[in-house]
């Protein structure tokens, strides 16, 4: 029997009226059997997400406040949702028990996870579905990584009937000691993918407040072209570089099982959305470029040394300096006698940057070290780029026509993407120039 796993994000859980719409979506397709939910998101501008309220609750508790006072905004939010549903659901017992467990655990991860837990409880009651606590079926190893095989087995055992309806909370699981552990923010996308992999779903539907991916950020380009389909590899590149419709790590569980993903809009369920497909099922749109995405605020450490290429272990010694200082490097463009370390600026305090540069001097005795700050990275992504002659020339000519100086170029060996570095101040102008060149 073909089944679909559906993950509904925070905007899809924001209030009782929207949850009623979600119920209609689920009931409109008999293959939608496994439902994963986020904590309720914002209802309006200036509102707070329930997860943010829970992080505030934990902080106040650690400061000595009473749990009832700390938990009151969360309690009020769920009581409001239940009233709006007007379905006779009683969650007062759950709210009281959650208060007690938060006070007893004094754990940030446990407290933050209760938005998903309570929301899944409500949705399971609305649907008449079986509630399965993620704490009992998603497991992390000691090093914090997902224990995939154990989790997949536990999910299958907890959800054995493919004709039944199950609801699971996203965002968390449990560590080897049995304590609740959360994914990074947005991790409910990962939870949904884990469930899809476990039950060998025919499709993983990710329901949100947009109708899929767009070719670039609509805040920069007016009405950019929608992307009907994208490969796993293209999605990974676009998500990593700032296209935030889907958590960038959520594709890994389903990718290994060749399960397609479809991004759908809870508020416009009739829209086609974007399909994310394994390369064996992916058919390019015919456009050279699939999408454009980027991020601001990087720092580049430029290193130059004559005969660098013949010095065995040079790069390893440089990277060891970063490892000692617990700094992750985003990109490492290099030449025969040069290499650049591209690092997110937020990770570099002045003191940390000084330690790194001194460490590099001691480790490899470079001829020159130069620091370039306020850099934005822009990725132009598409399978069509590798087979289209002149793509790089078109890209660079479009940027040059706007009199934008490129400070860095990084092209992967797969020719799936070209990343350029420009000054932060040129970020939006550069994206618009690239979009006009490839999308008209």
C-alpha positions in Angstrom: 0.0 0.0 0.0 1.4 3.4 -1.0 1.6 5.9 1.8 2.6 9.5 2.2 4.3 11.1 5.1 3.2 14.7 5.7 5.1 17.2 7.8 3.2 20.4 8.7 5.3 23.4 9.8 4.7 26.0 12.4 2.5 28.3 10.3 0.3 25.3 9.5 -0.2 24.8 13.3 -0.5 28.5 14.3 -4.1 28.4 15.4 -7.2 26.2 15.6 -8.7 27.4 12.3 -5.6 26.5 10.4 -5.5 23.1 12.0 -9.0 22.5 10.8 -7.7 23.2 7.3 -4.9 20.8 7.8 -7.5 18.1 8.9 -9.3 18.7 5.5 -6.0 18.3 3.6 -5.2 15.1 5.4 -8.6 13.6 4.9 -8.7 14.5 1.2 -6.1 11.9 0.4 -6.3 8.4 1.8 -2.5 7.9 1.3 -1.7 10.5 3.9 -1.1 8.2 6.8 1.8 9.5 8.8 1.6 13.1 10.1 4.6 15.0 11.7 3.9 18.4 13.2 5.9 21.4 14.4 5.1 23.6 17.3 2.6 26.4 16.6 4.3 29.3 14.8 3.4 33.0 14.5 -0.2 34.0 13.9 0.6 37.6 12.9 3.5 40.0 12.7 4.9 40.6 16.2 3.6 37.3 17.5 5.9 34.8 19.1 6.5 31.2 18.1 5.7 28.7 20.8 9.2 27.3 20.7 10.6 30.8 21.4 8.2 31.1 24.3 9.5 27.8 25.6 13.1 28.9 25.4 12.2 32.0 27.3 10.4 29.8 29.8 13.5 27.7 30.4 15.7 30.9 30.8 13.3 32.3 33.4 13.2 29.0 35.3 17.0 29.0 35.5 16.7 32.4 36.9 14.5 31.2 39.8 11.0 32.0 38.5 8.0 29.9 39.2 7.1 27.3 36.5 3.5 28.3 36.4 4.4 31.9 35.6 7.0 30.8 33.0 4.7 28.4 31.3 1.6 30.6 31.3 2.1 32.1 27.8 2.4 28.6 26.3 -0.6 27.3 28.3 -2.6 30.3 27.0 -1.6 29.6 23.4 -2.8 26.0 23.5 -6.0 26.8 25.4 -6.7 29.3 22.6 -6.1 26.7 19.9 -8.4 24.2 21.6 -11.2 26.9 21.9 -10.8 27.7 18.2 -11.1 24.1 17.3 -14.4 23.9 19.2 -14.2 20.1 19.2 -14.6 19.3 22.9 -10.9 18.4 23.3 -9.6 18.6 26.9 -5.8 19.1 27.2 -5.7 20.6 30.7 -4.3 17.3 32.1 -1.5 17.4 29.4 -0.7 21.0 30.2 -0.5 20.4 33.9 1.7 17.3 33.4 3.9 19.2 31.0 4.4 22.0 33.6 5.5 19.4 36.2 7.9 17.7 33.8 9.5 21.0 32.7 10.1 21.9 36.4 11.5 18.5 37.2 13.7 18.2 34.1 15.2 21.7 34.1 16.5 20.9 30.6 16.5 23.3 27.7 16.0 20.6 25.1 13.1 19.0 27.0 11.4 22.4 27.5 11.9 23.4 23.9 10.4 20.1 22.7 7.1 20.5 24.4 5.6 22.7 21.7 5.8 19.8 19.2 4.7 17.3 21.8 1.5 19.3 22.8 0.7 20.2 19.2 0.9 16.5 18.1 -1.3 15.6 21.0 -3.9 18.1 19.9 -3.7 17.1 16.2 -4.0 13.4 17.1 -7.2 14.1 19.0 -8.6 16.2 16.2 -7.9 13.4 13.6 -8.8 10.5 15.9 -5.3 9.2 15.1 -2.7 7.3 17.2 -0.1 9.5 18.9 3.5 8.3 18.8 6.0 10.2 21.0 9.2 10.9 19.1 11.0 10.4 22.4 10.3 6.7 22.1 11.2 6.2 18.4 13.9 8.7 17.3 17.3 8.1 18.9 20.7 9.9 19.0 24.1 8.5 19.6 26.6 9.7 22.2 28.2 12.0 19.6 24.8 13.7 18.9 24.3 12.0 15.5 21.1 10.3 14.6 21.0 6.5 15.2 19.2 5.9 12.0 18.8 2.1 11.9 17.5 2.0 15.5 15.1 4.9 14.8 13.7 3.4 11.6 13.1 0.0 13.3 11.4 1.7 16.3 9.1 3.8 14.1 8.1 0.8 12.1 7.3 -1.2 15.3 5.3 1.8 16.7 3.4 2.4 13.5 2.7 -1.1 12.1 -0.6 -0.6 10.3 -0.1 1.3 7.0 -3.9 1.8 6.8 -4.1 3.5 10.2 -3.4 7.2 10.9 -0.4 8.2 13.1 0.7 11.6 14.4 4.3 12.2 15.6 5.9 15.4 17.0 8.9 16.7 15.1 12.1 18.3 16.3 13.2 15.9 19.0 14.1 12.4 20.0 16.1 10.9 22.9 19.8 10.5 23.7 21.5 7.3 24.9 20.6 8.1 28.5 16.9 8.5 27.6 16.8 12.2 28.0 15.0 14.3 25.3 17.4 15.8 22.7 16.4 18.3 20.0 17.5 18.8 16.5 18.7 22.3 15.4 15.9 24.8 14.8 13.7 23.8 11.8 14.5 20.1 12.7 10.9 18.9 12.3 11.8 18.7 8.5 14.4 16.1 9.5 11.9 14.3 11.7 9.5 14.0 8.8 12.2 12.7 6.5 13.2 10.1 9.1 9.6 8.8 9.3 9.4 8.7 5.5 12.5 6.6 5.3 11.4 4.3 8.1 8.0 3.5 6.5 9.3 3.6 2.9 6.8 6.3 1.9 5.9 6.8 -1.7 6.2 10.6 -1.1 7.3 12.9 1.7 5.0 16.0 1.6 6.4 19.1 3.4 3.5 21.6 4.1 4.5 25.2 4.7 3.3 28.7 3.9 4.8 29.0 0.4 4.1 27.1 -2.8 7.5 25.6 -3.1 10.9 27.1 -4.2 11.4 30.2 -6.2 14.3 30.8 -8.6 15.6 33.4 -6.1 14.5 35.5 -3.1 11.3 37.4 -3.8 12.5 40.2 -1.5 15.2 40.9 -4.0 13.6 40.1 -7.3 9.9 40.8 -7.9 7.8 37.7 -8.7 10.7 35.3 -9.4 9.9 32.2 -11.4 8.7 29.2 -9.4 10.7 26.0 -9.5 8.6 23.0 -10.4 11.2 20.4 -9.8 14.7 20.3 -8.4 17.2 17.4 -7.8 18.4 16.5 -4.3 21.8 17.9 -5.2 20.4 21.2 -6.4 18.3 21.5 -3.3 21.2 20.9 -1.0 23.2 23.7 -2.7 20.3 26.1 -2.6 19.2 25.3 1.0 22.8 25.6 2.3 23.2 29.0 0.6 20.1 30.5 2.2 17.0 29.2 0.4 15.2 28.3 3.6 12.0 26.6 2.5 13.4 23.3 3.8 16.0 22.4 6.4 19.2 21.6 4.4 19.8 18.3 6.3 16.3 16.9 5.8 17.0 15.4 2.5 19.6 12.9 3.7 17.3 10.2 5.1 15.0 10.2 2.1 17.8 10.6 -0.5 19.3 7.3 0.4 15.9 5.6 -0.1 15.1 7.6 -3.3 11.9 8.9 -1.8 10.7 12.1 -3.5 9.8 15.2 -1.5 7.1 17.7 -2.5 6.8 21.2 -1.0 3.2 22.2 -0.6 1.3 25.3 0.6 -1.2 24.7 3.4 -3.0 27.9 2.5 -3.1 27.1 -1.2 -3.3 23.3 -1.3 -4.4 23.4 -5.0 -0.9 24.8 -6.0 1.4 22.3 -7.6 4.4 23.1 -5.4 8.0 22.0 -5.9 9.0 18.3 -6.4 12.5 17.3 -5.1 13.6 14.2 -6.9 16.5 11.7 -7.0 18.6 12.3 -10.1 17.2 9.1 -11.7 13.8 10.6 -11.8 14.8 14.3 -12.3 14.1 15.9 -15.7 15.8 19.3 -16.2 13.4 22.2 -16.9 15.4 23.2 -20.0 16.7 26.3 -18.3 20.5 26.5 -17.8 20.1 27.7 -14.2 17.6 26.2 -11.7 18.0 28.8 -8.9 20.1 31.5 -7.2 20.7 31.8 -3.5 23.2 33.5 -1.2 24.2 34.7 2.2 25.9 37.8 3.5 28.6 38.4 6.2 31.6 36.2 5.5 35.2 36.9 6.2 38.0 35.7 3.8 41.5 34.9 5.1 43.7 35.1 2.1 47.0 33.2 2.3 49.8 33.4 -0.2 53.1 31.5 -0.2 55.5 30.8 -3.1 55.7 27.1 -4.0 52.8 26.3 -1.7 51.7 23.5 -4.1 54.9 21.6 -3.5 54.8 21.8 0.3 53.4 18.6 1.6 50.8 19.0 4.4 50.4 22.8 3.9 46.6 22.8 3.8 46.4 20.2 6.6 48.4 22.5 8.9 46.2 25.5 8.1 43.1 23.5 8.8 44.5 22.2 12.0 44.7 25.9 13.2 41.0 26.3 12.5 40.2 23.0 14.2 42.0 24.0 17.4 40.0 27.2 17.4 36.7 25.4 16.8 36.1 27.3 13.5 34.2 25.8 10.6 35.4 26.8 7.1 32.7 27.3 4.4 34.8 27.2 1.2 38.5 26.9 0.4 39.2 28.4 -3.1 42.8 27.9 -4.0 45.5 28.5 -6.6 49.1 27.3 -7.1 50.5 29.6 -4.5 47.3 30.9 -2.8 44.4 29.7 -0.8 41.4 31.4 0.8 39.5 30.4 3.9 35.9 31.6 3.8 34.4 31.7 7.3 31.1 33.0 8.6 31.9 36.4 10.2 29.6 35.6 13.2 32.1 32.9 14.2 35.0 35.3 14.3 35.5 37.6 17.2 38.5 40.0 16.8 40.3 37.9 19.4 39.6 34.6 17.6 40.6 36.1 14.2 43.9 37.2 15.8 44.5 33.8 17.2 43.9 32.2 13.9 46.1 34.5 11.9 49.0 34.1 14.3 48.4 30.3 14.3 48.6 30.2 10.5 51.8 32.3 10.6 53.4 29.8 13.0 52.2 26.8 11.2 53.1 27.5 7.6 55.1 30.8 7.5 53.1 32.4 4.6 54.5 35.3 2.6 51.2 37.2 3.0 48.0 36.9 5.0 45.2 39.3 4.2 41.8 39.7 5.8 38.8 40.6 3.6 35.6 41.3 5.5 31.9 42.0 4.7 31.7 39.5 1.9 28.5 38.0 0.5 28.5 34.6 -1.3 26.0 34.0 -4.2 25.5 30.5 -5.6 24.1 30.0 -9.1 22.9 26.4 -9.2 21.7 24.1 -12.0 22.4 20.7 -13.7 22.1 22.5 -17.0 25.3 24.5 -16.4 27.6 21.6 -16.9 26.4 20.9 -20.5 25.9 24.5 -21.6 28.9 26.2 -23.2 29.5 29.8 -22.0 27.6 29.7 -18.8 30.5 31.1 -16.8 31.0 33.9 -19.3 27.3 34.9 -19.2 27.4 35.0 -15.4 30.6 37.1 -15.2 29.5 39.4 -18.0 26.2 40.1 -16.3 28.0 40.9 -13.0 30.6 43.1 -14.8 27.8 45.0 -16.6 26.6 46.2 -13.2 30.2 47.3 -12.3 30.3 44.8 -9.5 33.8 43.6 -8.4 34.1 39.8 -7.8 36.4 39.1 -4.8 36.2 35.3 -5.0 35.2 32.6 -7.4 34.6 28.9 -6.4 33.3 26.3 -8.8 32.7 22.7 -7.8 34.1 19.9 -9.9 30.6 18.7 -10.6 29.9 22.0 -12.3 26.6 22.1 -10.5 27.2 25.5 -9.1 29.3 28.6 -9.4 29.8 30.6 -6.2 31.0 34.2 -6.4 32.0 36.5 -3.5 31.1 40.2 -3.7 30.9 43.0 -1.1 27.9 42.9 1.1 26.7 46.2 -0.4 26.6 44.6 -3.9 24.7 41.5 -2.8 21.1 42.4 -4.0 22.3 44.1 -7.1 24.4 41.0 -8.0 21.5 38.6 -7.6 19.3 40.8 -9.7 21.9 40.9 -12.5 22.3 37.1 -12.5 18.5 36.5 -12.5 18.0 38.9 -15.5 20.7 37.1 -17.4 19.3 33.6 -17.0 15.6 34.1 -16.4 15.0 37.2 -18.5 
